[in-house]
Amino acid sequence: MTVNVFIDGAVGTTGLEIRDRLAGRAEIALIELAEAKRKDPEARSEALNDADFVILCLPDDAAREAVSLIANDRTRVIDASTAHRTGGGWTYGFPELEPGQQAAIAEAKRVSNPGCYPTGFLALVRPLIRAGLIPVDWPLMVNAVSGYSGGGRSMIAEFEGMATPPAYRGYALGLAHKHVPEMQKHARIEHPPIFTPGVVNTYRGMVVQVPLPLHVFPRRPTLHVCEAVLGEAYRDFASITIAEGDAATVAIENDAGTDRLTLRVCGKVDTGQALLIATLDNLGKGAAGAAVQNLNIMAGLDPVAGLIL
């Protein structure tokens, strides 16, 4: 069986990555618009309604508009924007996050792709929260850096146009990054996490870190117990790996250029302090790879078909 797929926003950073992962797959037929028709409302509407699956790689308002143009109950949608990640009526497209989540995605008409930073954060903390090891009212902190491709075409042009780009640029210093509500909702915690993101002078890749004072948590979990809980949560998923033991160093390039997500539990046993670390590609498991994985699941195909693992 061949499924028809339309990528609305196929010339953007995420759209191009998705197209590369779908290219050459016999079970996928891409509906493509000529450059002159790309922003034509009639042509877009026709493509949106002809497709079996639509992947939206658009700004939030444009993504909402695209959904409103679908006039049938057959076309299924994966939205890579932030427009539908915390609202009702959409299934959260992180198949590994909860028991039964992959089955829910398989049946869903509307799926919201997770954000790149939330992917790392949620993968690290959600199983520990679900197991009762991290209290739901604990004020979690998240420190993360991303390659500059995470800022889209404008940031790519900015960094690559500078004679001396900054080695590191912190942002969202008012602690109101648009990913925070998504993190809080899907982690199922009572308080928004304190999230401090930054961009570094490399094209792609991401490191997400969550420090934890295990010694003050009611159940006093050990590093070993945390690692075991994560290992059990993801043992059936090919794209998520638990790296064993403390890492001497972690590099942003570790999983760049792939659709993998690697989790580490580091820390100091005698003080009960832990550092949870996730490495992923902001354009891979953090964006395009996640969208392709969701498409595969919704279409009844191998979940990791076309992924770079």
C-alpha positions as CSV (number, residue, x, y, z in Angstrom):
1,M,0.0,0.0,0.0
2,T,1.2,3.5,-0.9
3,V,0.3,6.5,1.3
4,N,0.1,10.0,-0.1
5,V,2.0,12.5,2.1
6,F,2.1,16.3,1.8
7,I,4.7,18.3,3.7
8,D,3.3,21.8,4.1
9,G,6.5,23.9,4.6
10,A,8.8,21.4,2.8
11,V,11.4,24.1,2.0
12,G,12.1,24.9,5.6
13,T,14.8,23.3,7.7
14,T,12.6,20.6,9.3
15,G,10.6,20.1,6.1
16,L,13.8,19.4,4.1
17,E,15.0,16.9,6.7
18,I,11.7,15.1,6.6
19,R,11.7,15.0,2.8
20,D,15.2,13.5,2.9
21,R,14.0,10.7,5.2
22,L,11.0,9.9,3.0
23,A,12.9,10.0,-0.3
24,G,13.1,6.7,-2.1
25,R,10.6,4.9,0.1
26,A,8.3,2.9,-2.2
27,E,5.4,3.0,0.3
28,I,5.5,6.8,0.4
29,A,4.2,9.1,-2.4
30,L,5.0,12.7,-1.8
31,I,2.6,15.4,-3.0
32,E,4.7,18.4,-4.0
33,L,3.8,21.9,-5.1
34,A,5.8,23.9,-7.6
35,E,7.6,27.0,-6.1
36,A,5.0,29.3,-7.7
37,K,2.2,27.4,-6.1
38,R,3.7,26.9,-2.6
39,K,1.8,29.8,-1.0
40,D,-1.2,29.7,-3.3
41,P,-4.3,29.1,-1.0
42,E,-6.1,27.0,-3.6
43,A,-3.2,24.8,-4.5
44,R,-2.3,24.3,-0.8
45,S,-5.9,23.5,0.0
46,E,-6.1,20.9,-2.8
47,A,-2.8,19.3,-1.6
48,L,-4.0,19.2,2.0
49,N,-7.2,17.5,1.1
50,D,-5.7,15.1,-1.4
51,A,-3.2,13.7,1.1
52,D,-3.6,10.7,3.3
53,F,-1.1,12.4,5.7
54,V,-0.1,16.0,6.1
55,I,3.0,17.1,8.0
56,L,3.0,20.7,8.9
57,C,6.4,22.5,9.1
58,L,5.0,25.9,9.6
59,P,4.8,28.8,12.1
60,D,2.0,28.4,14.7
61,D,-0.6,30.6,13.0
62,A,0.1,29.1,9.6
63,A,-0.3,25.6,11.0
64,R,-3.6,26.5,12.5
65,E,-4.7,27.9,9.2
66,A,-3.6,24.8,7.4
67,V,-5.7,22.6,9.7
68,S,-8.7,24.8,9.0
69,L,-8.3,24.2,5.2
70,I,-8.8,20.5,5.6
71,A,-12.4,19.9,4.7
72,N,-12.6,16.1,5.0
73,D,-12.4,13.6,7.8
74,R,-9.9,11.3,6.1
75,T,-6.7,13.4,6.0
76,R,-4.6,12.8,9.1
77,V,-2.2,15.5,10.4
78,I,1.2,15.7,12.1
79,D,2.0,19.2,13.3
80,A,5.6,20.0,13.9
81,S,4.8,23.5,15.2
82,T,4.0,24.4,18.9
83,A,0.4,25.3,18.0
84,H,-1.2,22.1,19.3
85,R,1.1,20.6,21.9
86,T,-0.8,21.6,25.0
87,G,-4.3,22.0,23.8
88,G,-7.1,19.5,23.6
89,G,-8.0,17.3,20.7
90,W,-4.5,16.4,19.7
91,T,-2.4,13.3,20.6
92,Y,1.1,14.1,21.8
93,G,3.5,12.5,19.3
94,F,6.1,11.0,21.6
95,P,5.5,7.3,21.2
96,E,8.0,6.2,23.9
97,L,6.8,8.6,26.6
98,E,3.9,6.7,28.2
99,P,2.7,3.1,28.1
100,G,0.1,3.0,25.4
101,Q,1.2,6.2,23.7
102,Q,2.4,4.5,20.5
103,A,-1.0,2.8,20.2
104,A,-2.8,6.1,20.7
105,I,-0.7,7.7,18.0
106,A,-1.5,4.8,15.6
107,E,-5.2,5.6,15.9
108,A,-5.0,9.4,16.0
109,K,-6.3,11.8,13.4
110,R,-4.3,14.8,14.8
111,V,-0.8,14.4,16.3
112,S,1.4,17.2,17.7
113,N,5.1,16.6,17.2
114,P,7.1,17.2,20.4
115,G,9.5,20.1,20.7
116,C,13.3,19.3,20.7
117,Y,14.1,20.5,24.2
118,P,10.9,18.9,25.7
119,T,11.9,15.6,24.0
120,G,15.2,15.4,26.0
121,F,13.6,16.7,29.3
122,L,10.5,14.5,29.2
123,A,12.5,11.4,28.2
124,L,14.7,11.9,31.3
125,V,12.1,12.8,34.0
126,R,8.8,11.3,33.0
127,P,9.5,7.7,33.9
128,L,11.0,8.8,37.2
129,I,8.0,10.9,38.0
130,R,5.6,8.0,37.0
131,A,7.6,5.7,39.3
132,G,7.2,8.1,42.2
133,L,11.0,8.8,42.4
134,I,10.7,12.5,41.6
135,P,7.9,14.3,43.5
136,V,5.4,15.9,41.2
137,D,5.7,19.2,43.2
138,W,9.5,19.3,42.9
139,P,10.9,22.6,41.2
140,L,12.8,20.9,38.4
141,M,15.6,22.7,36.6
142,V,16.6,22.1,32.9
143,N,19.8,23.4,31.4
144,A,20.2,22.8,27.6
145,V,22.1,23.9,24.5
146,S,21.2,23.4,20.9
147,G,22.9,23.8,17.5
148,Y,21.9,27.0,15.8
149,S,19.8,25.2,13.2
150,G,17.2,25.1,16.0
151,G,16.5,28.7,15.3
152,G,15.4,28.0,11.7
153,R,16.6,29.6,8.5
154,S,17.0,33.1,10.0
155,M,19.3,32.0,12.8
156,I,21.3,29.8,10.4
157,A,21.8,32.7,8.1
158,E,22.8,34.9,11.1
159,F,25.4,32.5,12.5
160,E,26.8,31.6,9.1
161,G,26.9,35.2,8.0
162,M,29.0,36.4,11.0
163,A,32.8,36.5,10.8
164,T,33.0,35.5,14.5
165,P,29.8,33.8,15.7
166,P,29.3,33.6,19.5
167,A,30.5,30.4,21.0
168,Y,27.4,30.5,23.3
169,R,24.3,32.6,23.4
170,G,21.8,32.3,26.2
171,Y,18.2,33.3,25.6
172,A,14.8,33.2,27.1
173,L,16.3,34.8,30.2
174,G,12.9,35.8,31.5
175,L,12.2,32.0,32.0
176,A,9.2,32.1,29.7
177,H,10.4,29.9,26.8
178,K,7.5,28.7,24.7
179,H,8.4,25.0,25.5
180,V,7.9,25.4,29.2
181,P,4.1,24.8,29.2
182,E,4.7,21.7,27.0
183,M,7.3,20.4,29.5
184,Q,5.1,21.0,32.5
185,K,2.0,19.4,31.0
186,H,3.5,16.2,29.6
187,A,5.8,15.7,32.6
188,R,2.6,16.0,34.7
189,I,4.3,18.2,37.3
190,E,2.8,20.9,39.4
191,H,5.2,23.7,38.7
192,P,6.8,24.9,35.5
193,P,10.4,23.9,35.3
194,I,13.2,26.5,35.4
195,F,14.4,26.2,31.8
196,T,17.7,27.9,30.7
197,P,18.3,27.2,27.0
198,G,21.3,28.3,24.9
199,V,22.6,28.2,21.4
200,V,26.2,27.2,20.6
201,N,28.2,27.6,17.4
202,T,27.6,24.3,15.9
203,Y,25.0,23.5,13.2
204,R,23.1,20.7,14.9
205,G,22.9,18.6,18.0
206,M,21.5,19.1,21.5
207,V,22.4,18.4,25.1
208,V,19.7,18.6,27.8
209,Q,20.7,18.3,31.5
210,V,18.5,17.9,34.6
211,P,20.3,18.1,38.0
212,L,18.5,16.2,40.8
213,P,19.2,16.2,44.6
214,L,18.2,12.5,45.1
215,H,19.1,12.6,48.8
216,V,16.3,15.0,49.7
217,F,13.5,13.1,47.7
218,P,11.2,11.1,50.0
219,R,12.2,7.8,48.5
220,R,15.9,8.5,48.4
221,P,16.4,6.9,45.0
222,T,20.0,5.9,44.0
223,L,21.7,6.6,40.7
224,H,21.4,2.8,39.9
225,V,17.6,2.8,40.6
226,C,17.1,5.8,38.3
227,E,19.1,4.2,35.5
228,A,17.2,1.0,35.9
229,V,13.8,2.7,35.7
230,L,14.8,4.5,32.6
231,G,16.2,1.3,31.1
232,E,12.9,-0.5,31.8
233,A,10.8,2.4,30.4
234,Y,12.6,2.4,27.0
235,R,13.8,-1.2,26.6
236,D,11.4,-1.9,23.7
237,F,12.2,1.2,21.7
238,A,15.0,1.2,19.1
239,S,15.6,4.9,19.0
240,I,16.3,5.4,22.7
241,T,19.5,4.1,24.4
242,I,20.6,4.3,28.1
243,A,24.3,4.8,28.2
244,E,25.7,2.7,31.0
245,G,27.8,4.3,33.8
246,D,29.1,7.8,34.4
247,A,30.2,9.7,31.3
248,A,33.5,11.4,31.7
249,T,32.5,13.9,29.0
250,V,29.4,14.5,26.8
251,A,29.5,16.3,23.5
252,I,26.8,18.0,21.6
253,E,27.9,16.0,18.5
254,N,27.2,12.6,20.2
255,D,23.9,12.1,18.4
256,A,24.0,14.9,15.9
257,G,23.0,13.8,12.4
258,T,20.9,10.8,13.7
259,D,17.4,10.2,15.0
260,R,18.7,8.6,18.2
261,L,18.1,9.8,21.8
262,T,20.8,8.8,24.3
263,L,20.1,9.1,28.1
264,R,22.7,9.1,30.9
265,V,22.5,9.0,34.6
266,C,25.6,10.6,36.1
267,G,26.4,11.9,39.5
268,K,28.0,11.3,42.9
269,V,26.9,8.2,44.8
270,D,28.0,9.4,48.3
271,T,26.2,12.7,48.1
272,G,23.1,11.4,46.4
273,Q,23.4,14.1,43.7
274,A,22.4,13.1,40.1
275,L,22.8,14.7,36.7
276,L,20.5,13.3,34.1
277,I,21.7,14.0,30.5
278,A,20.0,13.6,27.2
279,T,21.8,14.0,23.8
280,L,19.9,14.1,20.6
281,D,19.8,15.9,17.3
282,N,17.5,19.0,17.3
283,L,16.6,18.3,13.7
284,G,16.4,14.5,14.1
285,K,14.6,13.0,17.2
286,G,13.9,16.6,18.1
287,A,12.0,17.4,14.9
288,A,12.1,15.6,11.5
289,G,12.9,12.2,12.8
290,A,10.1,12.4,15.3
291,A,7.6,13.4,12.5
292,V,8.7,10.5,10.3
293,Q,8.4,8.1,13.3
294,N,4.9,9.3,13.9
295,L,4.0,9.0,10.2
296,N,5.3,5.4,10.2
297,I,3.2,4.5,13.3
298,M,0.0,6.2,12.0
299,A,0.4,4.5,8.6
300,G,1.0,1.1,10.1
301,L,4.6,0.8,9.0
302,D,7.8,-0.1,10.8
303,P,8.1,2.8,13.3
304,V,11.8,3.3,12.5
305,A,11.6,3.0,8.7
306,G,13.7,5.8,7.1
307,L,15.2,6.9,10.4
308,I,18.9,7.3,10.9
309,L,19.8,5.1,13.9
